[in-house]
C-alpha cells in the first residue's frame, strides 16, 4: 500500500521542479519557497548565502539532543540546453507511473520526501534530531556545501551521520570517487594564418596538452579497483574554447577538464605530472614571446568518499532497506566533503543515475514511495 504522504511528496516535487534552478542561475526562489514551507510548520531555519548573495544553502533542525541525522540534497540542476524534451522540463508530468521533469531523479524527489515528512516530525518529534541540509551549485563542483559545513561547525553541531539523497535506487552507497576540475588557459600570439610561424597558435598547444592528458589516462588504468565502474581513475576533457576565425592564428584557448580519482594519491600524482608538463610548456612558449604562456585555475577539488567497514546506524538502515549489501559509485556527491568534516556519510536516494542529466529525466513513483518509508523509519 502506498505511503500516506506520497501525494504530499508529489505535490511538493511539482513545486520544486517548477523552479528553474540550473546552476548558472539563482536558486533563491526555491529556497524562499522552502523557507515559507518550514515557517508554516514552525521549523526554525538558517539561510547561508553565497558570497555574492545570489544563491544560498539552507539548514534546518527538527528535534533536540546531540548527534542526529543530516538529510542532504542539492537544489541545483544541470542545463536542458540542446536536449530533446518531450514534456516541459520545468513542469512535473505524470505518465505510466513515472514523474518527468528536470531534477526529478537528481535530486529534487529526495528533497520532496524530506519536506513531506516535516509535519509528521513536528507532531511526533523524531528520536534523534533531523537536520535538513539544502545546498547550491553541487553540479558545478559542490561549491555551496563547504560554506554550509563551515556554518554547521561554528554552531557546534555534530551530527552522527549524513545521508546524501543522490539517486542510488535506494541502495546503500558507502564510497565514491573524488573529483577535481580545472580550466587551463593557453595564451598565444595572433597573426595571419597565411604565415603561421609569425604567431603562436594557442589551440595547437592546447591540443598537445590534451594529448598529454590522454597518455596520463592510459597510465592510470594500470591501477584498478573492481568495486568501481570504470574500475580506475579517469581523466576527462569536457570543453575547449578558442580562436576567433579560420584565417586568424588563435591567441587563446581554454580547456576545461577533470580528474575523478579512486584514491587521493592518484589525484596528487596526476596533478604533479600536469604541473611539470605545464611548466615546461610555459617556458617553451615564453622563449618564443614573453606574452605567451600557460596558466591554470582550480575550479573545484573535492575528496573521495572512503568506504568504511562500519557506519553509524548501519544495522537500522540495513534492516529498513532489507539488505546487508553496500556498494560504491563512480559519480560524485557531497558525501566526501561531509566525511572530511568528520561527519560519517552514506549515499541513499530515490531514482536512477541513468536518468540524471538526461533529456526526459524521470523517476518511478515507487521510488518516492520507498524513500518516504525509509526516511520515516530511520527517524524513529
Residue pairs with C-beta under 8 A, 6 or more apart in sequence:
2 369
3 9
3 369
3 372
3 373
3 376
5 116
5 117
5 120
5 372
6 365
6 368
6 369
6 372
8 116
9 109
9 112
9 113
9 115
9 116
9 368
9 372
10 92
10 99
10 112
10 365
10 368
12 37
12 111
12 112
12 115
12 116
13 92
13 99
13 104
13 108
13 109
13 112
13 368
14 92
15 33
16 30
16 33
16 103
16 108
16 111
16 112
17 90
17 91
17 92
17 101
17 102
17 103
17 104
17 108
18 90
18 91
18 92
19 27
19 29
19 30
19 33
19 90
20 90
20 102
21 27
21 30
21 75
21 76
21 77
21 103
22 76
22 77
22 78
22 79
22 80
23 76
23 77
23 78
23 79
23 136
23 137
23 139
23 140
24 79
26 54
26 55
27 55
27 56
27 75
27 76
27 136
28 54
28 55
28 56
30 75
31 47
31 56
31 58
31 75
31 134
34 45
34 58
34 115
34 134
35 45
35 47
35 58
37 115
37 118
38 44
38 45
38 60
38 118
39 45
41 118
41 119
41 122
42 122
43 60
43 62
43 118
43 122
44 60
44 61
45 58
45 59
45 60
45 132
46 58
46 59
46 60
46 151
47 56
47 57
47 58
48 56
48 57
48 58
48 59
48 147
48 148
48 151
49 55
49 56
49 57
50 56
50 136
50 137
50 143
50 144
50 147
55 136
55 137
55 144
56 136
56 144
57 133
57 134
57 135
57 136
57 144
57 145
57 147
57 148
57 151
58 132
58 133
58 134
59 131
59 132
59 133
59 134
59 148
59 151
59 152
60 131
60 132
61 68
61 129
61 130
61 131
61 132
61 157
62 118
62 121
62 122
62 125
62 126
62 129
62 130
62 132
63 121
63 125
63 126
63 127
63 128
63 129
63 130
64 125
64 129
65 128
65 129
66 158
67 128
67 129
67 158
67 159
67 160
68 128
68 129
68 130
68 131
68 157
68 159
68 160
69 128
69 129
69 130
69 131
69 159
69 160
69 161
69 162
69 163
69 313
69 378
69 379
70 131
70 133
70 159
70 161
70 162
70 163
70 338
70 343
71 110
71 114
71 130
71 131
71 132
71 133
71 163
71 165
71 375
72 133
72 134
72 135
72 145
72 162
72 163
72 164
72 165
72 334
72 338
73 107
73 108
73 110
73 111
73 114
73 133
73 134
73 135
73 164
73 165
73 349
74 107
74 134
74 135
74 136
74 137
74 138
74 139
74 144
74 145
74 334
75 108
75 111
75 134
75 135
75 136
76 136
76 137
76 138
76 139
76 140
77 102
77 103
77 106
77 108
77 139
78 102
78 106
78 139
78 357
80 89
80 102
80 359
83 89
83 358
83 359
84 359
84 360
85 359
85 360
86 100
86 359
86 360
87 93
87 95
87 100
87 101
87 360
88 101
89 101
89 102
89 361
90 101
90 102
91 101
92 99
92 100
92 101
92 104
93 99
93 100
93 101
94 100
97 364
97 365
97 366
98 362
98 363
98 364
98 365
99 109
99 362
99 363
99 365
99 368
100 360
100 361
100 362
101 361
101 362
102 361
103 361
104 351
104 355
104 361
104 362
104 363
105 167
105 350
105 351
105 352
105 353
105 355
105 356
105 361
105 362
105 363
106 166
106 167
106 351
106 353
106 355
106 356
106 357
106 361
107 165
107 166
107 167
107 349
107 351
107 356
109 349
109 350
109 351
109 363
109 367
109 368
109 371
110 165
110 166
110 349
110 350
110 351
110 371
111 134
111 165
112 368
113 165
113 350
113 368
113 371
113 372
113 375
114 132
114 165
114 375
115 132
116 372
117 372
117 375
117 376
117 379
120 376
121 130
121 379
124 380
126 379
126 380
127 379
127 380
128 160
128 379
129 159
130 379
131 157
131 159
133 148
133 152
133 162
135 142
135 144
135 145
135 148
135 334
136 143
136 144
137 143
137 144
138 144
138 145
138 333
138 334
140 299
140 300
141 179
141 181
141 299
141 300
141 302
142 300
142 302
142 332
142 334
142 337
143 300
145 334
145 337
145 338
146 337
149 337
149 338
149 341
149 343
152 159
152 341
153 341
158 342
158 343
159 343
160 312
160 313
160 344
161 311
161 312
161 313
161 343
161 344
161 345
161 346
162 335
162 338
162 343
162 344
162 345
162 346
163 345
163 346
163 347
163 348
163 378
164 333
164 334
164 335
164 338
164 345
164 346
164 347
164 348
164 349
165 347
165 348
165 349
165 350
165 371
166 173
166 331
166 333
166 347
166 349
166 353
167 349
167 350
167 351
167 352
167 353
167 355
167 356
167 363
168 329
168 347
168 348
168 349
168 353
169 350
169 351
169 352
169 367
170 321
170 348
170 349
170 350
170 367
170 370
170 371
170 374
171 321
171 323
171 325
171 327
171 348
172 317
172 318
172 321
172 323
172 325
172 326
172 327
172 346
172 347
172 348
173 326
173 327
173 328
173 329
173 335
173 346
173 347
173 348
174 305
174 307
174 308
174 311
174 326
174 327
174 328
174 346
174 347
175 227
175 304
175 305
175 306
175 307
175 328
175 329
176 304
176 305
176 328
176 329
176 330
176 331
176 332
176 333
176 335
176 336
176 347
177 228
177 233
177 234
177 260
177 261
177 262
177 304
177 329
177 330
177 331
177 332
178 260
178 261
178 264
178 267
178 302
178 303
178 304
178 305
178 332
178 336
179 258
179 259
179 260
179 300
179 302
179 332
180 258
180 259
180 261
180 267
180 271
180 298
180 300
180 301
180 302
181 256
181 257
181 258
181 259
181 298
181 299
181 300
181 301
182 256
182 257
182 258
182 296
182 297
182 298
182 299
183 254
183 255
183 256
183 296
183 297
183 299
184 206
184 209
184 254
184 255
184 257
184 278
184 294
184 295
184 296
185 252
185 253
185 254
185 255
185 294
185 295
185 296
185 297
186 202
186 203
186 205
186 206
186 209
186 242
186 252
186 253
186 254
186 255
186 294
187 202
187 251
187 252
187 285
187 291
187 292
187 293
187 294
187 295
188 199
188 200
188 201
188 202
188 203
188 205
188 249
188 250
188 251
188 252
188 253
188 285
188 292
189 199
189 200
189 249
189 251
189 288
189 289
189 291
189 292
190 199
190 248
190 249
190 250
190 251
191 198
191 199
191 248
191 249
192 198
192 199
192 247
192 248
192 249
193 246
193 247
193 248
193 249
194 247
196 249
198 249
199 249
200 249
200 285
200 288
200 289
200 292
201 249
201 250
202 242
202 243
202 250
202 251
202 252
202 253
203 240
203 242
203 243
203 250
203 253
205 253
205 281
205 285
205 294
206 240
206 242
206 253
206 254
206 255
208 281
209 255
209 277
209 278
209 281
209 294
210 237
210 240
210 255
210 257
212 274
212 277
213 235
213 237
213 257
213 274
214 235
216 235
216 270
216 273
216 274
217 234
217 235
220 232
220 233
220 234
220 235
220 266
220 270
221 232
222 232
223 232
223 233
223 262
223 266
224 231
224 232
225 231
225 232
225 262
225 263
227 307
227 327
227 328
228 262
228 328
228 329
228 330
229 330
230 330
231 262
232 262
233 259
233 260
233 261
233 262
233 263
233 266
233 267
233 270
234 259
234 260
234 330
235 257
235 258
235 259
235 270
236 257
236 258
236 260
237 255
237 256
237 257
238 256
238 257
238 258
239 254
239 255
239 256
240 253
240 254
240 255
240 256
241 253
241 254
242 250
242 252
242 253
242 254
243 250
243 253
244 250
244 251
256 299
259 266
259 267
259 270
259 271
260 330
260 332
261 267
261 270
261 304
262 304
263 304
264 303
264 304
274 296
278 294
278 296
281 294
282 293
282 294
282 295
285 292
285 293
285 294
286 292
286 293
302 332
302 334
302 336
302 337
303 336
303 337
303 339
303 340
304 336
305 333
305 335
305 336
305 339
305 345
305 347
306 336
306 339
307 326
307 328
308 344
311 344
311 345
311 346
312 344
313 378
316 378
317 346
317 348
317 378
318 324
320 373
320 374
320 377
320 378
321 348
321 374
329 347
329 353
331 353
331 356
333 347
335 345
335 346
335 347
336 345
338 344
338 345
339 345
348 374
349 371
350 363
350 367
350 368
350 370
350 371
351 363
351 364
351 367
352 363
355 361
355 362
355 363
